[in-house]
Amino acid sequence: MTDAAFFVERTQLAWTRTVLSLVIVAALMVRLGYESGAPSVGWVIGGADAMLAGALWLREDRLRHGRRTSSRALRLLAVATLLNAVAGGALALGL
């Protein structure tokens, strides 16, 4: 079998790993919110991560039917990663 035959499967696995990582980050943000004394901030960021993970998981299921990944989804994921980094840093430093 050629390498091109595994392209779709590798793409699906990559999106699955991305969704799983967002769910883990959501749980860690909630925990960090409680530890830093700002549970509402942790819940807001964690909830947004969980909703984004759910949306990506539903989108990943549609990718099996030959759809391509949009640049909008990739930009949204990049913004979410940046916001998680900033919020996590702020919560960890107690700001």
C-alpha positions in Angstrom: 0.0 0.0 0.0 1.3 3.5 -0.8 1.8 6.3 1.6 -0.9 8.3 0.0 -3.5 5.6 0.9 -2.9 6.4 4.6 -3.3 10.1 4.2 -6.9 10.3 5.3 -6.3 8.0 8.3 -3.3 10.0 9.5 -5.4 13.2 9.2 -8.2 11.7 11.2 -5.8 10.6 13.9 -4.2 14.0 14.1 -7.6 15.6 14.6 -8.5 13.0 17.3 -5.2 13.8 19.1 -6.0 17.6 18.9 -9.5 17.0 20.4 -8.1 14.9 23.2 -5.5 17.5 24.0 -8.2 20.2 24.2 -10.2 18.1 26.6 -7.2 17.6 28.8 -6.3 21.3 28.7 -10.0 22.1 29.7 -9.7 19.9 32.8 -6.4 21.4 33.7 -7.7 24.9 33.3 -10.6 24.2 35.7 -8.2 22.7 38.2 -5.7 25.6 37.9 -8.6 28.0 38.3 -9.5 26.4 41.7 -5.8 26.3 42.8 -5.3 30.0 42.0 -8.5 31.1 43.7 -10.3 32.1 40.5 -12.6 29.1 39.7 -14.9 31.1 37.5 -12.0 32.0 35.1 -11.0 28.3 35.0 -14.5 27.2 34.3 -15.0 29.8 31.5 -11.7 28.9 29.8 -12.2 25.2 30.4 -15.8 25.3 29.1 -14.7 27.1 26.0 -12.1 24.5 25.4 -14.6 21.7 25.9 -17.0 23.3 23.5 -14.3 23.8 20.9 -13.2 20.1 21.4 -16.8 19.0 20.8 -17.1 21.1 17.7 -13.8 19.7 16.3 -14.8 16.2 17.2 -18.1 16.6 15.2 -16.2 18.1 12.3 -13.6 15.3 12.3 -16.4 12.8 11.8 -17.4 14.7 8.6 -13.8 14.7 7.3 -14.1 11.0 6.6 -16.3 11.8 3.7 -13.6 13.6 1.8 -14.0 17.1 3.1 -10.9 19.2 3.5 -9.9 21.1 6.6 -10.8 24.8 6.4 -8.3 27.6 7.2 -11.0 29.0 9.5 -10.9 25.9 11.7 -7.1 26.1 11.8 -7.2 29.8 12.7 -9.7 29.1 15.5 -7.5 26.4 16.9 -4.5 28.7 16.8 -6.4 31.5 18.6 -7.6 29.0 21.2 -4.0 27.7 21.8 -2.8 31.3 22.3 -5.7 32.1 24.7 -5.0 29.0 26.7 -1.3 29.8 27.0 -2.0 33.4 28.2 -4.8 32.4 30.6 -2.8 29.5 32.0 0.2 31.7 32.5 -1.9 34.4 34.2 -3.7 31.8 36.5 -0.4 30.1 37.3 1.2 33.5 38.3 -1.9 34.5 40.2 -2.6 37.6 38.2 
